[in-house]
Amino acid sequence: MKAAWFTQFGPASEVLQVGVVETPVPSHGEVLIRIHTSGVNPSDTKKRLASFPDLLDHGAVIPNSDGAGIIEAVGAGVPHSRIGERVWVYQAQYGRLHGTAAEYVAIESNRAVPLPENTSFAEGACLGIPVMTAHRSVFSDGPVEGQWLLITGGAGRVGHYAIQWAKEAGAKVIATASNEIAREHCLDAGADYVVNHRSDGMVDEVLKITGGVKVDRVIDVEFGANLPRVLQLIRIGGVIATYSSTVIPEPTLPFKEMMFMDLTLRLIIVYAMPESAKQAAIKDITTALEKNRLQHRIAETYTLDRIAEANQKIEDGDSYGCVVVEVE
């Protein structure tokens, strides 16, 4: 089969190779999926840049955790009725070498989720990390109906879906954006208000919107950099749910201040989510897709031969939406 892989860490253009490798065979409890599209996410590019130093200890890595395709074969213990199913895949390259940047992937049957006919394979490649992270960020600490939610980076891959989940659940949503294009994306996703997070007056603007009431939850894309202002905006007993801290990777916490505010700090990554949270997300995703309640935004689509460019697009941080690789 055709696949992309890397055997050393480094820039995508230097270490990603595309060629022919052996097609996998599904083991007990696995399905073999003919991949149509593979999603590229920041965690995929960070792995290639050595965020897990021992990742290559056992051989070459075929990257990417998310994707979508059709089941062509099943291993022992999996019903033959699954053959022919359209599915989306998550966690393909976690704790294993072979992800979705290939014509085929063999994976545990429960990681291949039925994809409704009204959802394209490109959209299916967005459902793993972006949509599941957003779901966990919004719902990890109870219902949000009637609550004020501040979603930073609302035009980003996760923020785009977090706005939608929050509005679907009855929250009042304030999103942040840094320019007019991002602002329009946030409004299109359903945000009630959008403020510029680069503005010196952002805190006052948010409090003006809420009538001086502090927000109940913050869904945060830049935890370390945003924390000082978040602490000015969140109520006592509030929740900060964060899934990234790129600008300040190892932030220092004002422990006493946060303790006396009785804050909950929720750190989120799909791989480590409890299985119950993953299944809850999958159930809600399926329902939302079937009822056309999720809007998707594909930033750009690349061929497998151009996977290095897709990785660079993610690293440049200039994409409002999912970056997808078409494998066929």
Salt bridges, closest charged atoms under 4 A:
GLU85 OE1 - ARG82 NH2 2.79
GLU103 OE2 - ARG34 NH2 3.88
GLU117 OE1 - ARG86 NE 3.89
ASP141 OD1 - ARG266 NH2 2.98
GLU168 OE2 - ARG293 NH1 3.19
GLU180 OE2 - ARG183 NH1 3.49
GLU184 OE2 - ARG183 NH1 3.31
ASP192 OD2 - LYS167 NZ 2.97
ASP216 OD1 - ARG235 NE 2.62
GLU275 OE2 - ARG111 NH1 3.09
ASP284 OD2 - HIS135 NE2 2.71
GLU300 OE1 - LYS313 NZ 3.35
ASP305 OD1 - LYS2 NZ 3.01
GLU309 OE1 - ARG306 NH2 2.83
GLU315 OE2 - ARG48 NH2 2.23
ASP318 OD1 - LYS313 NZ 3.75
GLU328 OE1 - ARG34 NH2 2.89
GLU328 OE2 - HIS36 ND1 2.94
